[in-house]
């Protein structure tokens, strides 16, 4: 159709050429109409997609911005935590040095306590030896205790006897008191 035409083909095509032109025009009109429908369909479809894509794109931008904000906040917080940990580690290291010094002092004091405990052990041994020497003295004190108990009992008997004597003499003497002028 669009290529070069031979002379032999031109004669019979003249009759058919008008038919071909008409059929071609009809085909072009049908194609244009079909193309028009496709264009309208595409425009309607594009409007539908615009209703979905643009809000989705806006939501994506909002979410991406919020995600960036969250990541930025997270890195800021992690930086703060890292600085705090660094400061705390410095303080802990200083305190550990101080604690090591205190432990050294404590070990010195424990050594002194150990020496004092040895001295106490010696003193307790001395006291034990002295207590062994005191055993005869304790026996003597026990004997003294029994003697004091006997003396207390004897004094009690004397008191009782004096009371009896007082009761037996007090009547006649009280009678005599009436005659004595002083």
C-alpha positions in Angstrom: 0.0 0.0 0.0 2.6 2.6 1.0 5.4 1.1 -0.9 6.3 1.6 -4.6 3.6 0.6 -7.1 4.2 -1.2 -10.3 2.6 -0.1 -13.6 0.8 -3.4 -13.9 -0.8 -2.9 -10.6 -2.0 0.7 -11.2 -4.7 -0.1 -13.7 -6.7 -2.6 -11.7 -6.2 -0.7 -8.5 -7.9 2.4 -9.8 -11.3 0.9 -9.4 -10.3 -0.7 -6.2 -8.4 2.4 -5.2 -11.4 4.4 -4.5 -12.8 1.5 -2.5 -9.6 1.2 -0.7 -9.5 4.9 0.1 -13.0 4.8 1.4 -12.3 1.7 3.5 -9.1 3.3 4.7 -11.0 6.4 5.7 -13.5 4.3 7.5 -10.6 2.5 9.2 -9.0 5.8 10.1 -12.2 7.0 11.6 -12.8 3.8 13.4 -9.1 3.9 14.6 -9.5 7.6 15.7 -12.7 6.7 17.5 -11.0 3.7 19.1 -8.0 5.9 20.0 -10.4 8.5 21.4 -12.0 5.9 23.7 -8.6 4.7 24.8 -7.6 8.3 25.6 -10.7 8.9 27.6 -10.3 5.6 29.4 -6.7 6.5 30.2 -7.7 9.9 31.4 -10.4 8.4 33.7 -7.9 5.8 34.9 -5.3 8.5 35.4 -7.8 10.5 37.6 -8.4 7.4 39.7 -4.7 6.9 40.1 -4.2 10.6 41.0 -6.8 10.1 43.8 -4.7 7.2 45.1 -1.1 8.0 44.2 -0.9 11.6 45.3 -2.3 11.0 48.8 -0.1 7.9 49.0 2.9 10.0 47.9 2.0 12.7 50.4 1.7 10.0 53.2 5.0 8.5 52.1 6.7 11.9 52.4 5.1 12.5 55.8 6.2 9.0 57.1 9.7 9.4 55.6 10.0 12.8 57.4 8.8 11.2 60.7 11.2 8.3 60.2 14.0 10.7 59.6 13.0 12.6 62.8 12.9 9.3 64.8 16.4 8.3 63.5 17.7 11.7 64.3 16.3 11.6 67.8 17.6 8.1 68.3 21.1 9.1 67.3 20.9 12.2 69.5 19.8 10.0 72.5 22.5 7.4 71.8 25.1 10.2 71.7 23.9 11.5 75.1 24.0 8.0 76.5 27.5 7.4 75.2 28.7 10.7 76.8 27.0 9.8 80.1 28.5 6.3 80.1 31.9 7.9 79.3 31.6 10.3 82.3 30.3 7.6 84.6 33.2 5.3 83.6 35.7 8.0 84.4 34.0 8.5 87.8 34.0 4.7 88.4 37.7 4.5 87.4 38.5 7.2 90.0 36.4 5.5 92.6 38.0 2.2 91.9 41.4 3.8 92.5 40.1 5.2 95.8 38.6 1.8 96.7 41.9 0.1 95.9 43.6 2.5 98.4 40.9 1.8 101.0 41.3 -2.0 100.5 45.1 -1.5 101.1 44.4 0.4 104.3 41.9 -2.3 105.3 44.5 -5.0 104.8 47.0 -3.0 106.9 44.4 -2.8 109.7 43.6 -6.5 109.4 47.3 -7.2 109.9 47.3 -5.0 113.0 44.2 -6.8 114.2 46.0 -10.1 113.6 49.0 -8.9 115.7 46.5 -7.7 118.4 44.8 -11.1 118.3 48.1 -12.9 118.9 48.7 -10.6 121.9 45.2 -11.3 123.2 45.9 -15.0 122.8 49.1 -14.6 124.9 47.1 -12.6 127.5 44.4 -15.2 127.7 47.0 -17.9 128.2 48.5 -15.8 131.0 45.0 -15.3 132.6 44.4 -19.1 132.3 47.7 -19.8 134.1 46.8 -17.3 136.8 43.3 -18.8 137.2 45.0 -22.2 137.7 47.1 -20.6 140.5 44.0 -19.2 142.0 42.4 -22.5 142.6 43.8 -23.0 146.1 42.7 -19.5 146.9 39.2 -20.4 145.8 39.2 -23.4 148.1 40.3 -21.1 150.9 37.5 -18.6 150.1 35.1 -21.5 150.1 36.3 -22.4 153.6 35.9 -18.7 154.6 32.4 -18.7 153.2 31.4 -21.7 155.4 33.0 -20.1 158.4 31.0 -16.9 157.8 27.8 -18.9 157.5 28.6 -20.6 160.9 29.3 -17.2 162.4 26.0 -15.9 161.0 24.1 -18.9 162.5 25.8 -18.4 165.9 25.0 -14.7 165.9 21.4 -15.6 165.1 21.3 -17.9 168.1 22.8 -15.2 170.3 20.1 -12.8 169.1 17.4 -15.3 169.9 18.8 -16.0 173.4 19.1 -12.2 174.1 15.5 -11.8 173.1 14.4 -14.6 175.5 16.5 -13.1 178.3 15.0 -9.6 177.6 11.5 -11.0 177.9 12.2 -12.9 181.1 14.0 -10.0 182.8 12.0 -7.1 181.5 9.0 -7.7 183.8 10.8 -7.7 187.1 13.0 -4.8 186.1 10.1 -2.7 184.9 8.5 -3.3 188.4 11.8 -2.0 189.9 11.8 1.0 187.6 8.9 2.4 189.5 11.0 2.6 192.7 14.1 4.1 191.2 13.9 7.9 190.9 16.0 8.5 187.9 
